[in-house]
């Protein structure tokens, strides 16, 4: 197998590892420590029902899978993977910082530490050499922006200003 084919296969595998990691993370957030919904109500006074939590995350997962499909078809998979690796790494870091500041477990911490941070960092490392610096940094910036929007949605109980 040539290096190019090996790289293409590696990128293809990453394109499915990232959504799989997301699903595992959502399972921990749903069931871990009484669930993310109960945690947000207890710690931050934010009310998001378990059903709303699952609906929002199902939408997120669907968008991620649609993005992977479109990115493969339209040939911007590496860019999307950098973006998604950044989202997952940032989410893992966010869970970790929250745990350190609060000195306690929060739903998503284990998969954030053991799956999201290593997977995100490894993906970012793998993809860095295959893209121009500006394209790579733009994808990372979009990933940080997505994580920021997701955090704001979580803090608002999954409600947008219009809802």
C-alpha positions as CSV (number, residue, x, y, z in Angstrom):
1,X,0.0,0.0,0.0
2,X,1.4,3.4,-1.0
3,X,1.8,6.2,1.5
4,X,-1.0,8.2,-0.2
5,X,-3.4,5.3,0.0
6,X,-2.5,4.7,3.6
7,X,-3.1,8.3,4.4
8,X,-6.4,8.3,2.6
9,X,-7.5,5.2,4.6
10,X,-6.4,6.9,7.8
11,X,-8.4,10.0,7.0
12,X,-11.5,7.8,6.2
13,X,-11.1,6.0,9.5
14,X,-10.9,9.3,11.4
15,X,-14.0,10.5,9.7
16,X,-16.0,7.7,11.4
17,X,-14.0,7.6,14.7
18,X,-15.0,11.2,15.5
19,X,-18.8,10.7,15.3
20,X,-18.4,7.4,17.2
21,X,-16.5,9.2,20.0
22,X,-19.3,11.8,20.1
23,X,-21.9,9.1,20.6
24,X,-19.9,7.5,23.4
25,X,-19.5,10.9,25.0
26,X,-23.2,11.6,24.8
27,X,-23.9,8.3,26.5
28,X,-21.7,9.3,29.4
29,X,-23.3,12.7,29.6
30,X,-26.8,11.2,29.6
31,X,-26.1,8.5,32.2
32,X,-23.0,9.5,34.1
33,X,-23.3,11.0,37.5
34,X,-27.1,11.3,37.3
35,X,-26.9,12.8,33.8
36,X,-26.0,16.1,32.3
37,X,-29.5,17.5,32.7
38,X,-29.5,16.9,36.5
39,X,-26.0,18.2,36.8
40,X,-26.8,21.5,35.0
41,X,-29.9,22.0,37.1
42,X,-27.9,21.3,40.3
43,X,-24.7,23.2,39.6
44,X,-25.8,26.0,37.3
45,X,-29.6,26.3,37.8
46,X,-30.0,25.6,34.1
47,X,-33.0,23.4,33.2
48,X,-32.7,21.2,30.2
49,X,-34.9,18.1,30.1
50,X,-33.3,14.8,29.3
51,X,-35.5,14.6,26.2
52,X,-34.4,18.0,25.0
53,X,-30.7,17.0,25.7
54,X,-31.2,13.9,23.5
55,X,-33.0,15.8,20.8
56,X,-30.3,18.5,20.6
57,X,-27.5,15.9,20.6
58,X,-29.3,13.8,18.0
59,X,-29.4,16.9,15.8
60,X,-25.7,17.5,16.5
61,X,-24.9,14.0,15.6
62,X,-27.0,14.1,12.5
63,X,-25.3,17.3,11.4
64,X,-21.9,15.8,12.0
65,X,-22.7,12.7,10.0
66,X,-24.2,14.8,7.2
67,X,-21.0,17.0,7.3
68,X,-18.8,13.9,7.0
69,X,-20.8,12.6,4.0
70,X,-20.8,16.0,2.3
71,X,-17.1,16.6,3.0
72,X,-16.2,13.3,1.5
73,X,-18.3,14.0,-1.5
74,X,-17.2,17.6,-2.0
75,X,-13.5,17.0,-1.1
76,X,-13.1,19.0,2.1
77,X,-12.9,16.1,4.5
78,X,-9.5,17.1,6.0
79,X,-10.8,20.6,6.8
80,X,-13.9,19.2,8.4
81,X,-11.9,16.7,10.5
82,X,-9.6,19.5,11.8
83,X,-12.8,21.4,12.7
84,X,-14.3,18.4,14.5
85,X,-11.1,17.4,16.2
86,X,-10.9,20.9,17.6
87,X,-14.5,20.8,18.8
88,X,-13.8,17.5,20.6
89,X,-10.5,18.5,22.1
90,X,-12.0,21.8,23.3
91,X,-15.0,20.0,24.8
92,X,-12.7,17.6,26.6
93,X,-10.6,20.5,27.9
94,X,-13.8,22.3,29.1
95,X,-14.9,19.2,31.0
96,X,-11.5,18.9,32.6
97,X,-11.3,22.6,33.6
98,X,-14.8,22.4,35.1
99,X,-13.8,19.3,37.1
100,X,-10.7,21.0,38.4
101,X,-12.4,24.2,39.3
102,X,-15.4,22.4,41.0
103,X,-13.2,19.6,42.4
104,X,-15.8,17.1,41.3
105,X,-16.9,14.9,38.5
106,X,-19.2,16.3,35.7
107,X,-21.0,14.1,33.1
108,X,-18.7,13.8,30.1
109,X,-15.4,14.2,32.1
110,X,-14.2,10.6,31.6
111,X,-14.7,10.5,27.8
112,X,-13.5,14.1,27.6
113,X,-10.2,13.1,29.2
114,X,-9.8,9.6,27.8
115,X,-11.3,9.9,24.3
116,X,-11.9,13.5,23.2
117,X,-8.6,15.1,24.1
118,X,-6.4,12.3,22.8
119,X,-8.5,11.7,19.7
120,X,-8.7,15.5,18.9
121,X,-5.0,16.1,19.5
122,X,-4.0,13.1,17.5
123,X,-6.3,14.1,14.6
124,X,-4.9,17.6,14.7
125,X,-1.4,16.3,14.6
126,X,-2.1,13.9,11.8
127,X,-3.8,16.5,9.6
128,X,-1.5,19.5,10.2
129,X,1.0,18.6,7.5
130,X,-1.6,17.9,4.8
131,X,-3.1,21.5,4.8
132,X,-1.9,25.0,4.4
133,X,-1.3,26.9,7.6
134,X,-4.2,29.3,6.9
135,X,-6.7,26.6,6.0
136,X,-5.7,24.6,9.1
137,X,-6.0,27.6,11.4
138,X,-9.3,28.6,9.9
139,X,-10.7,25.1,10.5
140,X,-9.5,25.2,14.1
141,X,-11.1,28.7,14.6
142,X,-14.4,27.4,13.2
143,X,-14.1,24.4,15.6
144,X,-13.5,26.7,18.6
145,X,-16.5,28.8,17.4
146,X,-18.7,25.7,17.2
147,X,-17.7,24.7,20.7
148,X,-18.5,28.2,22.0
149,X,-22.0,28.0,20.5
150,X,-22.6,24.6,21.9
151,X,-21.4,25.8,25.4
152,X,-23.8,28.8,25.1
153,X,-26.7,26.5,24.1
154,X,-25.9,24.2,27.1
155,X,-25.8,27.2,29.5
156,X,-29.2,28.4,28.1
157,X,-30.9,25.1,28.6
158,X,-30.8,24.4,24.8
159,X,-32.9,27.5,24.1
160,X,-31.9,30.1,21.5
161,X,-32.8,33.7,22.1
162,X,-35.8,33.4,19.8
163,X,-37.3,30.4,21.6
